[in-house]
Amino acid sequence: MKGELLHAERKLAEREFRITPQRRTILKVLRSHQNRHLTAEQIYRIARAQGFKLGLATVYRTLMDLERLGLVARLEIGKGPARYELTPTHTQPHYHLVCLRCGRIFEVTASIPEDFQKIIAQNQNFAISDRSIEVFGYCEACRSK
């Protein structure tokens, strides 16, 4: 956890952003809930429950700043609110499995075969700079209901 927070603080300082208590708090909340993809409202409630004083508007503004800096990724999945996760400090890609019934999001660390990316890029005359894949279906718990 310390390493990721230090990385984030260095990145903030490089871009001449102050390392405010609010930014540090939001990064800590996201880090301590890495197995979940939190909404801004969830981040706000968790931070408040832990005794941190910040407003919901501050959470939204801070998430926008952290996203612009590449420290936080915004996930627009389905019709619900955007969800956020820390951008990993490593370069291994991951993808999301989204349950259509309960809304849970599962991360899968895998790589897309290089020739798949090349075929898509060539067929569409498109230069891929980043990728995000969401696969929709039903999780094991929802299928057993």
C-alpha atoms as a printed R data frame, in Angstrom:
    type eleno elety resid chain resno       x       y       z
1   ATOM     1    CA   MET     A     1   0.000   0.000   0.000
2   ATOM     2    CA   LYS     A     2   2.783   2.402   0.898
3   ATOM     3    CA   GLY     A     3   4.427   1.912  -2.505
4   ATOM     4    CA   GLU     A     4   1.250   2.717  -4.435
5   ATOM     5    CA   LEU     A     5   0.568   5.791  -2.335
6   ATOM     6    CA   LEU     A     6   4.150   6.982  -2.762
7   ATOM     7    CA   HIS     A     7   3.836   6.460  -6.524
8   ATOM     8    CA   ALA     A     8   0.619   8.499  -6.539
9   ATOM     9    CA   GLU     A     9   2.166  11.263  -4.435
10  ATOM    10    CA   ARG     A    10   5.202  11.438  -6.746
11  ATOM    11    CA   LYS     A    11   2.938  11.654  -9.792
12  ATOM    12    CA   LEU     A    12   0.910  14.439  -8.154
13  ATOM    13    CA   ALA     A    13   4.079  16.363  -7.291
14  ATOM    14    CA   GLU     A    14   5.498  15.916 -10.829
15  ATOM    15    CA   ARG     A    15   2.386  17.548 -12.276
16  ATOM    16    CA   GLU     A    16   2.460  20.278  -9.607
17  ATOM    17    CA   PHE     A    17  -0.672  19.084  -7.831
18  ATOM    18    CA   ARG     A    18  -0.691  19.491  -4.071
19  ATOM    19    CA   ILE     A    19  -0.959  16.319  -2.036
20  ATOM    20    CA   THR     A    20  -4.042  17.328  -0.100
21  ATOM    21    CA   PRO     A    21  -5.593  15.334   2.731
22  ATOM    22    CA   GLN     A    22  -8.645  14.804   0.497
23  ATOM    23    CA   ARG     A    23  -6.581  13.325  -2.352
24  ATOM    24    CA   ARG     A    24  -4.657  11.135   0.073
25  ATOM    25    CA   THR     A    25  -7.921   9.974   1.712
26  ATOM    26    CA   ILE     A    26  -9.550   9.023  -1.597
27  ATOM    27    CA   LEU     A    27  -6.436   7.135  -2.721
28  ATOM    28    CA   LYS     A    28  -6.371   5.276   0.603
29  ATOM    29    CA   VAL     A    29 -10.064   4.348   0.347
30  ATOM    30    CA   LEU     A    30  -9.581   3.021  -3.186
31  ATOM    31    CA   ARG     A    31  -6.452   1.122  -2.117
32  ATOM    32    CA   SER     A    32  -8.148  -0.458   0.897
33  ATOM    33    CA   HIS     A    33 -11.070  -1.592  -1.294
34  ATOM    34    CA   GLN     A    34  -9.111  -2.825  -4.311
35  ATOM    35    CA   ASN     A    35 -11.303  -5.890  -4.629
36  ATOM    36    CA   ARG     A    36 -14.293  -3.630  -5.319
37  ATOM    37    CA   HIS     A    37 -15.030  -0.954  -7.897
38  ATOM    38    CA   LEU     A    38 -16.473   1.916  -5.902
39  ATOM    39    CA   THR     A    39 -18.814   4.714  -6.916
40  ATOM    40    CA   ALA     A    40 -18.063   8.275  -5.833
41  ATOM    41    CA   GLU     A    41 -20.882   8.031  -3.296
42  ATOM    42    CA   GLN     A    42 -19.427   4.833  -1.828
43  ATOM    43    CA   ILE     A    43 -15.991   6.451  -1.554
44  ATOM    44    CA   TYR     A    44 -17.610   9.422   0.188
45  ATOM    45    CA   ARG     A    45 -19.518   7.217   2.669
46  ATOM    46    CA   ILE     A    46 -16.475   5.059   3.469
47  ATOM    47    CA   ALA     A    47 -14.255   8.094   4.033
48  ATOM    48    CA   ARG     A    48 -16.862   9.750   6.275
49  ATOM    49    CA   ALA     A    49 -17.343   6.517   8.250
50  ATOM    50    CA   GLN     A    50 -13.573   6.464   8.833
51  ATOM    51    CA   GLY     A    51 -13.759   9.980  10.280
52  ATOM    52    CA   PHE     A    52 -12.481  11.955   7.293
53  ATOM    53    CA   LYS     A    53 -14.201  15.265   6.659
54  ATOM    54    CA   LEU     A    54 -14.848  15.861   2.965
55  ATOM    55    CA   GLY     A    55 -17.818  16.686   0.797
56  ATOM    56    CA   LEU     A    56 -19.306  14.680  -2.036
57  ATOM    57    CA   ALA     A    57 -18.462  17.439  -4.544
58  ATOM    58    CA   THR     A    58 -14.833  17.239  -3.392
59  ATOM    59    CA   VAL     A    59 -14.844  13.489  -4.021
60  ATOM    60    CA   TYR     A    60 -16.111  14.005  -7.592
61  ATOM    61    CA   ARG     A    61 -13.597  16.796  -8.319
62  ATOM    62    CA   THR     A    62 -10.725  14.811  -6.844
63  ATOM    63    CA   LEU     A    63 -11.632  11.691  -8.810
64  ATOM    64    CA   MET     A    64 -11.629  13.769 -12.014
65  ATOM    65    CA   ASP     A    65  -8.156  15.116 -11.173
66  ATOM    66    CA   LEU     A    66  -6.818  11.668 -10.289
67  ATOM    67    CA   GLU     A    67  -8.276  10.251 -13.503
68  ATOM    68    CA   ARG     A    68  -6.642  13.004 -15.590
69  ATOM    69    CA   LEU     A    69  -3.315  12.145 -13.934
70  ATOM    70    CA   GLY     A    70  -3.742   8.463 -14.746
71  ATOM    71    CA   LEU     A    71  -3.917   7.405 -11.093
72  ATOM    72    CA   VAL     A    72  -7.567   6.351 -11.166
73  ATOM    73    CA   ALA     A    73  -9.548   4.586 -13.869
74  ATOM    74    CA   ARG     A    74 -13.230   5.369 -14.418
75  ATOM    75    CA   LEU     A    75 -15.434   2.439 -15.393
76  ATOM    76    CA   GLU     A    76 -18.687   3.216 -17.204
77  ATOM    77    CA   ILE     A    77 -20.421  -0.130 -17.071
78  ATOM    78    CA   GLY     A    78 -24.111  -0.460 -17.744
79  ATOM    79    CA   LYS     A    79 -26.628   2.195 -16.757
80  ATOM    80    CA   GLY     A    80 -25.501   2.728 -13.170
81  ATOM    81    CA   PRO     A    81 -23.100   5.312 -11.813
82  ATOM    82    CA   ALA     A    82 -19.454   5.320 -12.835
83  ATOM    83    CA   ARG     A    83 -17.146   3.206 -10.736
84  ATOM    84    CA   TYR     A    84 -13.532   3.870  -9.923
85  ATOM    85    CA   GLU     A    85 -10.421   1.840  -9.323
86  ATOM    86    CA   LEU     A    86  -6.769   2.617  -8.803
87  ATOM    87    CA   THR     A    87  -4.741   2.409 -11.969
88  ATOM    88    CA   PRO     A    88  -2.196  -0.314 -11.357
89  ATOM    89    CA   THR     A    89   1.433   0.720 -11.176
90  ATOM    90    CA   HIS     A    90   2.326  -2.367 -13.218
91  ATOM    91    CA   THR     A    91   1.549  -2.715 -16.912
92  ATOM    92    CA   GLN     A    92  -0.276  -6.057 -16.919
93  ATOM    93    CA   PRO     A    93  -3.743  -5.500 -18.412
94  ATOM    94    CA   HIS     A    94  -6.894  -6.684 -16.737
95  ATOM    95    CA   TYR     A    95 -10.464  -6.977 -17.860
96  ATOM    96    CA   HIS     A    96 -13.841  -6.939 -16.177
97  ATOM    97    CA   LEU     A    97 -16.583  -9.531 -15.930
98  ATOM    98    CA   VAL     A    98 -19.874  -7.819 -15.078
99  ATOM    99    CA   CYS     A    99 -22.801  -9.747 -13.604
100 ATOM   100    CA   LEU     A   100 -26.043  -8.575 -15.190
101 ATOM   101    CA   ARG     A   101 -28.107  -9.614 -12.165
102 ATOM   102    CA   CYS     A   102 -26.202  -8.452  -9.063
103 ATOM   103    CA   GLY     A   103 -23.920  -5.882 -10.726
104 ATOM   104    CA   ARG     A   104 -20.719  -7.248  -9.202
105 ATOM   105    CA   ILE     A   105 -17.554  -6.681 -11.187
106 ATOM   106    CA   PHE     A   106 -14.826  -9.296 -11.265
107 ATOM   107    CA   GLU     A   107 -11.306  -8.597 -12.491
108 ATOM   108    CA   VAL     A   108  -9.509 -11.010 -14.768
109 ATOM   109    CA   THR     A   109  -5.809 -10.621 -15.360
110 ATOM   110    CA   ALA     A   110  -5.101 -11.888 -18.824
111 ATOM   111    CA   SER     A   111  -3.683 -10.689 -22.078
112 ATOM   112    CA   ILE     A   112  -5.351 -10.507 -25.448
113 ATOM   113    CA   PRO     A   113  -3.379 -12.398 -28.070
114 ATOM   114    CA   GLU     A   114  -1.212  -9.951 -29.987
115 ATOM   115    CA   ASP     A   115  -2.528 -11.116 -33.364
116 ATOM   116    CA   PHE     A   116  -6.123 -10.411 -32.236
117 ATOM   117    CA   GLN     A   117  -5.171  -6.787 -31.583
118 ATOM   118    CA   LYS     A   118  -3.289  -6.583 -34.887
119 ATOM   119    CA   ILE     A   119  -6.246  -7.985 -36.834
120 ATOM   120    CA   ILE     A   120  -8.643  -5.460 -35.296
121 ATOM   121    CA   ALA     A   121  -6.218  -2.597 -35.844
122 ATOM   122    CA   GLN     A   122  -5.575  -3.561 -39.469
123 ATOM   123    CA   ASN     A   123  -9.215  -4.268 -40.345
124 ATOM   124    CA   GLN     A   124 -10.356  -0.955 -38.956
125 ATOM   125    CA   ASN     A   125  -7.224   1.043 -39.868
126 ATOM   126    CA   PHE     A   126  -7.012   1.933 -36.186
127 ATOM   127    CA   ALA     A   127  -3.996   2.583 -33.940
128 ATOM   128    CA   ILE     A   128  -4.709   0.982 -30.558
129 ATOM   129    CA   SER     A   129  -3.240   2.964 -27.674
130 ATOM   130    CA   ASP     A   130  -5.141   1.362 -24.803
131 ATOM   131    CA   ARG     A   131  -7.840  -1.219 -24.329
132 ATOM   132    CA   SER     A   132 -10.672  -1.999 -21.993
133 ATOM   133    CA   ILE     A   133 -12.841  -5.056 -22.234
134 ATOM   134    CA   GLU     A   134 -15.990  -5.794 -20.289
135 ATOM   135    CA   VAL     A   135 -17.697  -9.158 -20.581
136 ATOM   136    CA   PHE     A   136 -21.312  -9.343 -19.432
137 ATOM   137    CA   GLY     A   137 -23.020 -12.429 -18.045
138 ATOM   138    CA   TYR     A   138 -24.089 -14.012 -14.763
139 ATOM   139    CA   CYS     A   139 -21.819 -14.842 -11.830
140 ATOM   140    CA   GLU     A   140 -21.845 -18.228 -10.133
141 ATOM   141    CA   ALA     A   141 -23.922 -17.005  -7.171
142 ATOM   142    CA   CYS     A   142 -26.623 -15.524  -9.424
143 ATOM   143    CA   ARG     A   143 -26.733 -18.573 -11.682
144 ATOM   144    CA   SER     A   144 -27.353 -20.847  -8.697
145 ATOM   145    CA   LYS     A   145 -30.367 -18.814  -7.513
